[in-house]
Amino acid sequence: MGIVDDLHRARAAFERRDWATAYARLTAADTDVEPGLAADELMALATAAFLLGDMDACIRALQRGYRLRIDAGDVLGAIRFAFWLARVLHGRGEGAIGSGWAARAERLIADQPEDVVERGYLRIHDFFRHLDAADFPTALAVGDEIVAIARRHDDPDLLAQGLVCKGRLLMYSGRVPEGLAHLDEAMIGVAAGELSPIFAGTIYCAMIEGCQEVLDFDRAAMWTAALTRWCDSQPDLVPFTGQCAVHRGQILRLHAAYPEALAEFEQACRRYQALGSDMAAGLAMGEHGEVLRIRGDYAAAEASYDEAARYGYEPQPGRALLMVARGRVPAAVAAVRRLLAETLDPVHRSRLLAGAVEVLLAGDELPEADNAATQLSAISESFGCAGLRASAAYCQALVALAAEDPRRALPQARTAAQLWGELRAPYEVARAKVLVGRAVRLLGDEDSAAAELTAACRTFAELGAVPARLDAERLIGRATPGGLTGRELEVLKLVAAGNSNTEIARRLVLSDKTVARHLTNIFTKLAVPSRTAAVAYARDHDLL
């Protein structure tokens, strides 16, 4: 078989996305006999190597292609190779070398005509540089420029990338509906098959990641299914399959398919590790820890969070919630305060606020929790995404119950249950039902409370969500004379056994302030003036 035949077969394989065959045929045609592969063929070889996950081979091919273009005097062609070298090297964590190639490309383009499409590609590097520096206004302006250049030159790859850049920045600036519209427009080119494979995969993943950040689960699920089909159509594909697994795992976690979600996150981590994508591997392990925390496997969850941190990813607010579950409430409160002080853009802040509300309430910081819930509600209304509105309603109900305002809590809890139900999120629905049960109990409707709590408990048991099931079980059937809650009854029993407030706090994993508040509630509900009188009441009514 001759070189010409190898090249013909390589092109055919490339067109049908058979990357392994394309790479093999191009490699076979790449002999020591002059002239060897041409620059376009080296770009195809680099692309096939990239999609097979062989970044070393990709970089070698790009370097050779760059040299061929320079030797031929094709400066704009050389700039294309330099762009890809910078992108690939940055992607595998070699930022300094990647920046060197980007700088070389900038030097080369300085003497070229002003309106060439290559300037748009180099602006992509500028965009990410401004983004990394948190200079959002400048990054947004660069995104506008990329889109304008792409439209003038009718370049679908550049247009899609520019729309994604601009859309994500609009989202981070709080203009989420407008940002999502830009992402939708970028996806038109992907769905129509107009984009080259690396850009198509990049746009898919950016779209889904953006949807996940604002809890737009409907969009995320739709595009995750499309990305899965796209990856499955290319059996040898390595890049983007890790992202695909993460996104599938996130959707599975939403639907409480926990074993399947864990398997996807583990697969994603392995694929990211193979590519040297540490931060992405950390994200996968952080998500893995979230599932384990929900199931009550705290030791394994902590191990997953630790591994995520080793990869450079901070798994919050999940780690703070785990601290609360393990009795480290002050440390958890300190962590969420730091996170909220550091995280100002509304998109990333929205991902922290719900967990922060739970942690702050555990630490008896009701005013701070109320403020966080109010912020989340305002953001959710601005963004308009169902998952975020459900989370905000849940937090509002949680704060209202902490303030002993069941009339305010009940409609919010019911709203949360409805919205989570529409998203087919059974664990979250059951959590909202617990709040409904607590609210109606405080309103005196014990039968309805028992029904809601029992239904939630059954769901938790079916899902294997052990901590939530145990909490629900403690609430079931806890209507006592005087209207004491289950927790208040636990406190009263420990008081009767002679424990001090500090001892009670340690045994129940509460703060001293929480124990004091429970005692105040007990004295008020039982109409007694002291601990001694409360214990006497409990003995008289067989509460001990």
PLY file of the C-alpha trace (Angstrom):
ply
format ascii 1.0
element vertex 544
property float x
property float y
property float z
element edge 543
property int vertex1
property int vertex2
end_header
0.00 0.00 0.00
1.52 3.35 -1.08
1.72 6.73 0.61
-1.01 8.17 -1.62
-3.34 5.31 -0.72
-2.55 5.78 2.99
-3.41 9.46 2.75
-6.64 8.73 0.91
-7.69 6.21 3.59
-6.64 8.61 6.33
-8.86 11.38 4.94
-11.81 9.00 4.64
-11.31 7.79 8.22
-11.04 11.38 9.43
-14.32 12.28 7.77
-16.15 9.39 9.45
-14.51 10.22 12.85
-12.52 6.99 12.97
-9.63 8.64 14.76
-7.57 5.50 15.37
-7.57 4.56 11.69
-6.92 8.14 10.62
-3.95 8.36 12.97
-2.58 4.98 11.86
-2.84 5.83 8.14
-1.30 9.27 8.57
1.52 7.81 10.64
2.13 5.16 7.98
2.31 7.87 5.30
4.70 9.95 7.42
7.94 8.41 6.15
11.47 9.73 6.24
11.33 10.11 2.48
10.83 13.70 1.39
8.54 15.53 1.32
6.71 13.71 4.14
3.36 14.94 5.42
2.26 18.38 4.30
1.20 21.03 6.83
-2.54 20.30 6.42
-1.87 16.59 6.91
0.15 17.33 10.05
-2.81 19.33 11.37
-5.03 16.31 10.71
-2.48 14.05 12.44
-2.38 16.43 15.45
-6.18 16.48 15.61
-6.44 12.68 15.49
-3.74 12.35 18.17
-5.55 14.88 20.38
-8.85 13.03 20.06
-7.12 9.75 20.91
-5.68 11.37 24.04
-2.05 11.26 22.85
-1.07 14.85 23.64
2.66 14.25 23.10
2.06 13.09 19.52
-0.35 15.99 19.01
2.25 18.54 20.12
4.99 17.00 17.95
2.77 17.19 14.87
1.80 20.80 15.62
5.43 21.83 16.06
6.36 20.27 12.72
3.41 21.93 11.01
4.41 25.29 12.46
7.95 24.91 11.12
6.68 23.95 7.64
4.46 27.04 7.50
7.27 29.32 8.64
9.70 27.84 6.10
7.11 28.34 3.36
6.56 31.97 4.37
2.92 31.26 5.32
2.78 33.38 8.47
-0.97 33.16 8.97
-0.80 29.38 8.64
2.00 29.31 11.22
-0.15 31.40 13.57
-2.85 28.74 13.37
-0.38 26.09 14.50
0.90 28.36 17.28
-2.67 28.93 18.45
-3.26 25.20 18.77
0.06 24.63 20.50
-0.85 27.25 23.10
-4.29 25.76 23.58
-3.14 22.14 23.94
-0.27 23.01 26.26
-2.49 25.13 28.50
-5.02 22.30 28.56
-2.47 19.81 29.89
-1.22 22.15 32.59
1.92 23.50 30.86
0.82 27.11 31.07
4.23 28.75 30.80
5.08 26.97 27.53
1.57 27.58 26.22
1.88 31.28 27.00
5.17 31.30 25.11
3.48 30.00 21.98
0.65 32.50 22.39
3.21 35.31 22.66
4.98 34.07 19.52
1.68 34.07 17.65
1.04 37.67 18.78
4.47 38.71 17.55
3.88 37.09 14.17
0.47 38.68 13.66
1.71 42.18 14.42
2.86 42.65 10.81
-0.22 41.05 9.23
-3.31 42.82 7.86
-5.65 44.09 10.55
-8.81 42.23 9.55
-7.76 38.57 9.40
-9.64 35.77 11.12
-6.50 34.60 12.92
-6.74 37.68 15.14
-10.04 36.30 16.41
-8.44 33.01 17.37
-5.65 34.75 19.27
-8.25 36.81 21.11
-9.48 33.53 22.65
-6.24 33.39 24.64
-6.76 37.03 25.66
-10.27 36.19 26.83
-9.11 33.43 29.16
-6.26 35.56 30.48
-8.71 38.30 31.50
-11.10 35.68 32.87
-8.38 34.14 35.06
-7.62 37.64 36.38
-11.35 38.11 37.21
-11.40 41.12 34.86
-14.92 40.35 33.68
-15.69 43.65 31.85
-12.58 43.36 29.68
-13.18 39.66 29.07
-16.75 40.43 27.98
-15.48 43.06 25.55
-13.03 40.52 24.12
-15.91 38.06 23.71
-17.81 40.68 21.69
-14.75 41.17 19.51
-14.36 37.44 18.86
-18.00 37.15 17.79
-17.69 40.18 15.48
-14.56 38.82 13.77
-16.17 35.40 13.36
-19.28 36.87 11.75
-17.23 38.99 9.34
-15.24 35.96 8.21
-18.10 33.42 8.42
-16.05 31.11 10.66
-18.34 28.68 12.55
-15.68 27.43 14.97
-14.68 30.92 16.03
-18.30 32.07 16.20
-19.33 29.23 18.50
-16.33 29.81 20.76
-17.01 33.54 20.88
-20.67 33.03 21.73
-19.71 30.67 24.55
-17.12 33.11 25.89
-19.60 35.96 25.82
-22.46 33.86 27.18
-20.50 32.60 30.19
-19.36 36.14 31.02
-22.91 37.46 30.80
-23.93 34.72 33.23
-21.14 35.60 35.67
-22.27 39.22 35.44
-25.76 38.19 36.57
-27.39 38.34 33.12
-28.13 34.63 33.08
-31.09 34.44 30.63
-29.11 36.51 28.12
-26.02 34.37 28.67
-27.94 31.12 28.20
-29.37 32.49 24.95
-25.81 32.95 23.67
-24.96 29.38 24.65
-28.09 28.14 22.84
-26.97 29.99 19.70
-23.51 28.45 19.94
-25.08 25.00 20.12
-26.87 25.53 16.81
-23.56 25.13 14.99
-22.74 22.00 16.98
-26.13 20.40 16.34
-25.90 21.23 12.62
-22.47 19.57 12.32
-20.81 22.82 11.27
-17.96 22.67 13.81
-14.65 20.84 13.73
-14.46 18.01 16.30
-12.32 19.68 18.98
-14.41 22.84 18.96
-17.63 20.79 18.95
-16.56 18.90 22.07
-15.43 22.10 23.76
-18.74 23.85 23.09
-20.77 20.85 24.27
-18.93 20.77 27.60
-19.01 24.54 28.12
-22.76 24.57 27.51
-23.49 21.79 29.99
-21.14 23.19 32.61
-22.88 26.57 32.35
-26.28 24.93 32.83
-25.05 22.99 35.87
-23.66 26.15 37.45
-27.11 27.75 37.56
-29.03 24.50 38.21
-30.75 24.64 34.81
-31.22 20.87 34.93
-33.59 20.60 31.96
-31.06 22.16 29.57
-28.22 20.22 31.18
-30.02 16.89 30.79
-30.91 17.55 27.14
-27.38 18.51 26.12
-25.79 15.78 28.23
-27.80 13.22 26.29
-26.65 14.83 23.04
-23.01 14.85 24.20
-23.29 11.18 25.14
-24.51 10.34 21.62
-21.73 12.44 20.11
-19.06 10.67 22.19
-20.56 7.24 21.51
-20.38 7.88 17.75
-16.58 8.09 18.10
-15.52 4.87 19.89
-11.83 5.83 20.12
-12.51 9.31 21.53
-10.70 10.13 24.79
-11.04 13.91 25.42
-14.53 15.08 26.40
-15.51 11.60 27.60
-14.48 12.55 31.13
-16.69 15.63 31.01
-19.47 13.53 29.57
-19.21 11.08 32.48
-19.24 13.91 35.03
-22.32 15.48 33.49
-24.12 12.12 33.32
-23.22 11.56 36.97
-24.63 14.94 37.94
-27.94 14.18 36.24
-28.02 10.71 37.82
-27.37 12.25 41.24
-30.27 14.64 40.70
-32.50 11.65 39.97
-31.06 9.84 43.04
-29.55 7.00 40.99
-26.64 6.97 43.39
-24.74 3.76 42.46
-24.80 4.73 38.80
-23.71 8.28 39.60
-20.76 7.02 41.65
-19.66 4.81 38.75
-19.79 7.75 36.32
-17.73 9.99 38.63
-15.12 7.26 39.11
-14.91 6.74 35.36
-14.58 10.49 34.80
-11.76 10.75 37.32
-9.84 7.93 35.63
-10.17 9.58 32.23
-9.13 12.99 33.53
-6.13 11.43 35.27
-5.06 9.80 31.99
-5.12 13.23 30.31
-3.36 14.98 33.19
-6.40 17.22 33.84
-6.01 17.56 37.59
-8.64 20.22 38.30
-11.26 18.30 36.32
-10.35 15.10 38.17
-10.85 17.04 41.39
-14.32 18.10 40.29
-15.22 14.47 39.62
-14.01 13.40 43.07
-15.85 16.29 44.70
-19.08 15.14 43.07
-18.25 11.59 44.17
-17.98 12.81 47.75
-21.37 14.52 47.53
-23.10 11.23 46.77
-21.30 9.45 49.59
-22.22 12.22 52.02
-25.89 11.98 51.10
-25.75 8.21 51.67
-24.12 8.64 55.07
-20.74 7.09 54.23
-18.91 9.95 55.89
-15.44 8.40 56.02
-15.52 7.64 52.28
-16.98 11.07 51.54
-14.15 12.74 53.42
-11.63 10.63 51.51
-13.18 11.75 48.21
-13.14 15.39 49.29
-9.50 15.04 50.33
-8.60 13.57 46.96
-10.45 16.41 45.22
-8.42 18.90 47.23
-5.17 17.14 46.27
-6.10 17.76 42.64
-6.55 21.46 43.41
-10.36 21.52 43.60
-12.14 22.83 46.70
-15.21 20.60 47.27
-17.47 23.15 48.88
-20.04 23.54 50.33
-20.14 19.74 50.57
-17.16 19.55 52.89
-18.70 22.14 55.23
-21.94 20.13 55.34
-19.90 17.04 56.15
-18.26 18.94 59.02
-21.70 19.70 60.42
-22.73 16.04 60.14
-19.60 15.03 62.04
-20.08 17.62 64.80
-17.55 20.21 63.65
-20.07 23.05 63.44
-17.79 26.01 64.32
-15.27 24.95 61.66
-18.06 24.59 59.10
-19.43 28.05 59.90
-15.96 29.56 59.55
-15.53 27.82 56.18
-18.78 29.10 54.66
-18.13 32.62 55.92
-14.78 32.57 54.15
-16.29 31.16 50.97
-19.03 33.78 50.84
-16.50 36.55 51.44
-14.35 35.26 48.56
-17.11 34.47 46.06
-18.85 37.56 44.73
-20.09 36.77 41.23
-23.73 35.63 41.35
-23.27 32.34 39.48
-20.62 30.84 41.73
-22.18 32.44 44.82
-25.50 30.77 44.03
-23.79 27.36 44.25
-22.64 28.12 47.81
-25.65 29.84 49.36
-27.95 26.85 49.91
-25.27 24.88 51.73
-24.29 28.01 53.66
-27.87 28.40 54.93
-27.84 24.88 56.36
-24.43 25.33 57.96
-25.27 28.72 59.46
-28.51 27.40 60.94
-26.61 24.49 62.47
-24.42 27.12 64.13
-27.43 29.11 65.39
-26.54 32.02 63.15
-30.13 32.77 62.15
-29.65 36.37 60.92
-26.77 35.33 58.64
-28.73 32.32 57.38
-31.74 34.56 56.69
-29.52 36.95 54.72
-28.04 34.09 52.69
-31.51 32.69 51.92
-32.70 36.15 50.84
-29.71 36.49 48.51
-30.39 33.08 47.00
-34.04 33.98 46.41
-33.07 37.21 44.63
-30.53 35.40 42.44
-32.97 32.61 41.62
-35.61 35.09 40.48
-33.05 36.86 38.30
-31.74 33.64 36.76
-35.14 32.00 36.33
-33.82 28.42 36.55
-36.14 25.89 38.19
-33.46 24.11 40.23
-32.24 27.35 41.72
-35.80 28.49 42.53
-36.46 25.14 44.23
-33.28 25.46 46.28
-34.17 29.03 47.26
-37.68 28.03 48.36
-36.27 25.20 50.47
-33.84 27.57 52.19
-36.58 30.11 52.88
-38.66 27.37 54.51
-35.69 26.19 56.54
-35.01 29.69 57.87
-38.68 30.28 58.66
-38.84 27.05 60.68
-35.70 28.05 62.58
-37.50 31.30 63.41
-40.56 29.24 64.48
-42.72 30.81 61.79
-44.58 27.81 60.28
-47.04 29.98 58.36
-44.19 31.50 56.38
-42.38 28.18 56.06
-45.25 26.06 54.73
-45.85 27.69 51.31
-42.11 27.82 50.63
-41.68 24.15 51.53
-44.59 23.17 49.28
-43.12 25.23 46.43
-39.78 23.49 46.86
-41.44 20.07 46.80
-43.37 20.94 43.64
-40.37 22.33 41.75
-38.11 19.43 42.72
-40.87 17.04 41.70
-41.03 18.61 38.25
-37.27 18.04 37.97
-37.68 14.38 39.02
-35.42 14.80 42.05
-36.85 12.38 44.66
-34.27 13.03 47.39
-34.88 16.76 47.25
-38.65 16.26 47.16
-38.43 14.15 50.31
-36.29 16.80 52.03
-38.92 19.40 51.21
-41.66 17.09 52.54
-39.82 16.94 55.86
-40.11 20.72 56.07
-43.79 20.54 55.19
-44.27 18.00 57.98
-42.42 20.17 60.49
-44.46 23.21 59.53
-47.87 21.59 59.76
-46.89 20.00 63.08
-46.14 23.45 64.49
-49.54 24.53 63.21
-51.15 21.72 65.22
-51.98 19.33 62.36
-50.28 16.21 63.67
-51.98 13.76 61.29
-50.78 15.64 58.21
-47.32 15.99 59.73
-47.10 12.24 60.28
-48.19 11.57 56.69
-45.59 13.93 55.19
-42.79 12.67 57.41
-43.64 9.03 56.82
-43.66 9.54 53.05
-40.29 11.30 53.22
-38.85 8.59 55.46
-39.96 5.90 53.03
-38.27 7.72 50.13
-35.03 8.14 52.05
-35.05 4.44 52.92
-35.60 3.45 49.29
-32.75 5.71 48.14
-30.31 4.61 50.82
-30.04 8.17 52.17
-29.29 7.05 55.72
-28.75 10.38 57.55
-31.92 11.91 56.14
-33.90 8.75 56.98
-32.68 8.80 60.58
-33.60 12.47 60.95
-37.08 11.78 59.58
-37.52 8.80 61.86
-36.69 10.97 64.86
-39.42 13.37 63.81
-42.12 10.75 63.27
-44.42 10.29 66.21
-42.73 12.92 68.32
-45.85 14.86 69.24
-45.62 15.15 73.02
-47.62 16.86 75.76
-46.76 20.51 75.73
-45.93 20.40 72.00
-42.24 19.60 72.44
-40.29 18.72 69.32
-38.23 15.55 69.10
-35.01 17.46 69.70
-36.49 19.31 72.68
-37.56 16.00 74.19
-33.99 14.68 73.77
-32.65 17.75 75.56
-35.19 17.35 78.36
-34.23 13.70 78.90
-30.57 14.64 79.20
-31.43 17.44 81.64
-33.34 14.90 83.73
-30.26 12.66 83.72
-28.26 15.48 85.29
-26.29 16.70 82.26
-25.11 20.30 82.00
-25.70 22.39 78.87
-22.13 21.75 77.73
-22.51 17.99 78.20
-25.81 17.99 76.33
-24.22 19.97 73.48
-21.42 17.43 73.22
-23.71 14.40 73.27
-26.16 15.79 70.69
-23.47 17.48 68.58
-24.96 20.92 69.10
-23.60 24.29 70.18
-24.15 25.55 73.74
-26.24 28.34 72.25
-28.57 25.82 70.58
-29.04 23.89 73.84
-29.89 27.13 75.66
-32.45 28.00 72.99
-34.03 24.54 73.26
-34.30 24.95 77.05
-35.96 28.34 76.64
-38.49 26.77 74.26
-39.10 23.91 76.72
-39.74 26.32 79.62
-42.13 28.36 77.45
-44.07 25.39 76.06
-44.39 23.64 79.43
-45.06 26.92 81.27
-42.39 26.14 83.88
-39.72 28.48 85.37
-36.71 26.21 85.70
-34.87 23.01 84.80
-36.11 21.34 87.98
-39.72 22.20 87.18
-39.32 20.98 83.60
-37.96 17.63 84.77
-40.85 17.30 87.25
-43.34 17.99 84.46
-41.70 15.37 82.27
-41.89 12.73 85.00
-45.52 13.56 85.73
-46.43 13.13 82.05
-44.33 9.99 81.42
-42.04 11.76 78.97
-38.84 10.18 80.28
0 1
1 2
2 3
3 4
4 5
5 6
6 7
7 8
8 9
9 10
10 11
11 12
12 13
13 14
14 15
15 16
16 17
17 18
18 19
19 20
20 21
21 22
22 23
23 24
24 25
25 26
26 27
27 28
28 29
29 30
30 31
31 32
32 33
33 34
34 35
35 36
36 37
37 38
38 39
39 40
40 41
41 42
42 43
43 44
44 45
45 46
46 47
47 48
48 49
49 50
50 51
51 52
52 53
53 54
54 55
55 56
56 57
57 58
58 59
59 60
60 61
61 62
62 63
63 64
64 65
65 66
66 67
67 68
68 69
69 70
70 71
71 72
72 73
73 74
74 75
75 76
76 77
77 78
78 79
79 80
80 81
81 82
82 83
83 84
84 85
85 86
86 87
87 88
88 89
89 90
90 91
91 92
92 93
93 94
94 95
95 96
96 97
97 98
98 99
99 100
100 101
101 102
102 103
103 104
104 105
105 106
106 107
107 108
108 109
109 110
110 111
111 112
112 113
113 114
114 115
115 116
116 117
117 118
118 119
119 120
120 121
121 122
122 123
123 124
124 125
125 126
126 127
127 128
128 129
129 130
130 131
131 132
132 133
133 134
134 135
135 136
136 137
137 138
138 139
139 140
140 141
141 142
142 143
143 144
144 145
145 146
146 147
147 148
148 149
149 150
150 151
151 152
152 153
153 154
154 155
155 156
156 157
157 158
158 159
159 160
160 161
161 162
162 163
163 164
164 165
165 166
166 167
167 168
168 169
169 170
170 171
171 172
172 173
173 174
174 175
175 176
176 177
177 178
178 179
179 180
180 181
181 182
182 183
183 184
184 185
185 186
186 187
187 188
188 189
189 190
190 191
191 192
192 193
193 194
194 195
195 196
196 197
197 198
198 199
199 200
200 201
201 202
202 203
203 204
204 205
205 206
206 207
207 208
208 209
209 210
210 211
211 212
212 213
213 214
214 215
215 216
216 217
217 218
218 219
219 220
220 221
221 222
222 223
223 224
224 225
225 226
226 227
227 228
228 229
229 230
230 231
231 232
232 233
233 234
234 235
235 236
236 237
237 238
238 239
239 240
240 241
241 242
242 243
243 244
244 245
245 246
246 247
247 248
248 249
249 250
250 251
251 252
252 253
253 254
254 255
255 256
256 257
257 258
258 259
259 260
260 261
261 262
262 263
263 264
264 265
265 266
266 267
267 268
268 269
269 270
270 271
271 272
272 273
273 274
274 275
275 276
276 277
277 278
278 279
279 280
280 281
281 282
282 283
283 284
284 285
285 286
286 287
287 288
288 289
289 290
290 291
291 292
292 293
293 294
294 295
295 296
296 297
297 298
298 299
299 300
300 301
301 302
302 303
303 304
304 305
305 306
306 307
307 308
308 309
309 310
310 311
311 312
312 313
313 314
314 315
315 316
316 317
317 318
318 319
319 320
320 321
321 322
322 323
323 324
324 325
325 326
326 327
327 328
328 329
329 330
330 331
331 332
332 333
333 334
334 335
335 336
336 337
337 338
338 339
339 340
340 341
341 342
342 343
343 344
344 345
345 346
346 347
347 348
348 349
349 350
350 351
351 352
352 353
353 354
354 355
355 356
356 357
357 358
358 359
359 360
360 361
361 362
362 363
363 364
364 365
365 366
366 367
367 368
368 369
369 370
370 371
371 372
372 373
373 374
374 375
375 376
376 377
377 378
378 379
379 380
380 381
381 382
382 383
383 384
384 385
385 386
386 387
387 388
388 389
389 390
390 391
391 392
392 393
393 394
394 395
395 396
396 397
397 398
398 399
399 400
400 401
401 402
402 403
403 404
404 405
405 406
406 407
407 408
408 409
409 410
410 411
411 412
412 413
413 414
414 415
415 416
416 417
417 418
418 419
419 420
420 421
421 422
422 423
423 424
424 425
425 426
426 427
427 428
428 429
429 430
430 431
431 432
432 433
433 434
434 435
435 436
436 437
437 438
438 439
439 440
440 441
441 442
442 443
443 444
444 445
445 446
446 447
447 448
448 449
449 450
450 451
451 452
452 453
453 454
454 455
455 456
456 457
457 458
458 459
459 460
460 461
461 462
462 463
463 464
464 465
465 466
466 467
467 468
468 469
469 470
470 471
471 472
472 473
473 474
474 475
475 476
476 477
477 478
478 479
479 480
480 481
481 482
482 483
483 484
484 485
485 486
486 487
487 488
488 489
489 490
490 491
491 492
492 493
493 494
494 495
495 496
496 497
497 498
498 499
499 500
500 501
501 502
502 503
503 504
504 505
505 506
506 507
507 508
508 509
509 510
510 511
511 512
512 513
513 514
514 515
515 516
516 517
517 518
518 519
519 520
520 521
521 522
522 523
523 524
524 525
525 526
526 527
527 528
528 529
529 530
530 531
531 532
532 533
533 534
534 535
535 536
536 537
537 538
538 539
539 540
540 541
541 542
542 543
